[in-house]
């Protein structure tokens, strides 16, 4: 069973990288591979602070700040002041990023449209369970790295 999941994961990642690198170009204002990964992490962390972004990647705050400045200047993220502490800000992706990112996610609905309601229900349940377990693993690993 693990090999089936590993194969699914492998194909999803390959599809993602294929689309990611197809959108990266050498023109001014475009994302480098590192920037593309950085903005995707910011998106997946759901509006982290610069400190949370740095901690997650295991990089220094100055290095994270440098990446953030570049992504803000290219229009892929914006800084939103925190409501409770005005000295801190949250990093949020922009519509420009969402337009770019939308093409990175495979259209699962086209695959599952022929599934029965029962099959889709099982798929949703198993997907949620797998996501929850992976989330727990990520949290544990993050605490170990801190």
C-alpha positions in Angstrom: 0.0 0.0 0.0 2.8 2.4 0.8 4.1 2.0 -2.7 0.8 3.1 -4.2 0.8 6.3 -2.1 4.4 6.9 -2.9 3.7 6.6 -6.6 0.7 9.0 -6.3 2.9 11.5 -4.4 5.7 11.1 -6.9 3.3 11.9 -9.8 1.8 14.9 -8.0 5.2 16.3 -7.3 6.4 15.7 -10.9 3.3 17.4 -12.3 3.9 20.3 -9.9 7.6 20.7 -10.8 6.9 20.4 -14.5 4.4 23.2 -14.4 6.5 25.2 -11.9 9.6 25.2 -14.1 7.5 25.9 -17.2 6.4 29.2 -15.6 9.8 30.3 -14.5 11.5 32.5 -17.0 14.5 34.7 -17.1 12.7 38.0 -17.6 12.8 40.7 -15.0 10.2 40.4 -12.3 9.7 36.6 -12.8 10.4 34.1 -10.0 13.5 32.1 -9.6 13.0 28.5 -8.4 14.0 29.5 -4.9 11.5 32.4 -4.9 8.8 30.1 -6.3 9.3 27.7 -3.5 9.5 30.5 -0.9 6.2 32.1 -1.9 4.6 28.7 -2.0 5.7 28.0 1.5 4.3 31.4 2.6 1.0 30.5 0.9 0.9 27.0 2.5 1.7 28.4 6.0 -1.3 30.6 5.7 -0.1 34.1 6.4 3.0 33.5 8.6 5.1 36.2 10.2 8.6 36.6 8.9 9.9 34.7 12.0 7.5 31.8 11.4 8.6 31.6 7.8 12.3 31.7 8.8 11.7 29.1 11.5 9.9 26.8 9.2 12.6 26.9 6.5 15.4 26.8 9.1 16.9 30.0 7.8 18.0 33.2 9.6 15.5 36.1 9.9 17.8 38.4 7.8 17.8 35.7 5.0 14.0 35.4 5.3 13.6 39.2 5.2 15.7 39.4 2.1 13.5 36.8 0.4 10.4 38.7 1.5 11.6 42.0 0.2 12.2 40.5 -3.2 8.8 38.8 -3.3 7.1 42.0 -2.2 8.9 44.0 -4.9 7.9 41.5 -7.6 4.2 41.7 -6.4 3.8 38.1 -5.3 3.3 38.8 -1.5 2.3 41.7 0.6 2.9 42.5 4.3 -0.2 42.9 6.5 0.2 44.5 9.9 -0.7 42.2 12.8 -3.8 43.4 14.6 -2.4 42.8 18.1 1.2 43.9 17.6 1.7 46.7 15.0 5.5 46.0 15.0 5.0 42.6 13.4 3.4 41.8 10.1 1.8 38.8 8.4 2.9 37.7 4.9 0.0 37.2 2.5 0.1 36.2 -1.1 -1.4 38.5 -3.7 -3.7 37.8 -6.6 -0.7 37.7 -8.9 0.6 34.7 -7.0 -2.9 33.0 -6.9 -3.1 33.4 -10.7 0.3 31.8 -11.0 -0.3 29.1 -8.4 -3.7 28.0 -9.7 -2.0 26.4 -12.6 0.2 24.4 -10.3 -2.5 22.3 -8.7 -3.8 19.3 -10.7 -7.5 19.2 -11.4 -8.5 16.3 -9.2 -12.2 16.8 -10.0 -11.6 15.7 -13.6 -10.2 12.4 -12.2 -12.9 11.8 -9.6 -15.9 12.7 -11.7 -16.5 9.1 -12.6 -16.2 7.9 -9.0 -19.4 7.0 -7.2 -20.6 9.1 -4.3 -19.4 6.3 -1.9 -15.9 6.2 -3.6 -15.6 10.0 -3.3 -16.7 9.9 0.3 -14.0 7.3 1.1 -11.4 9.3 -0.9 -12.2 12.4 1.1 -12.1 10.5 4.4 -8.7 8.9 3.6 -7.3 12.1 2.2 -8.3 14.0 5.4 -6.7 11.2 7.6 -3.5 11.2 5.6 -3.3 15.1 5.7 -3.9 15.1 9.5 -1.1 12.5 10.0 1.3 14.4 7.8 0.5 17.6 9.6 1.3 16.0 12.9 4.6 14.7 11.6 5.5 18.2 10.2 4.7 19.8 13.6 6.8 17.2 15.5 9.7 17.7 13.1 9.4 21.5 13.3 9.6 21.3 17.1 12.7 19.0 16.9 14.4 21.6 14.6 13.6 24.5 16.9 
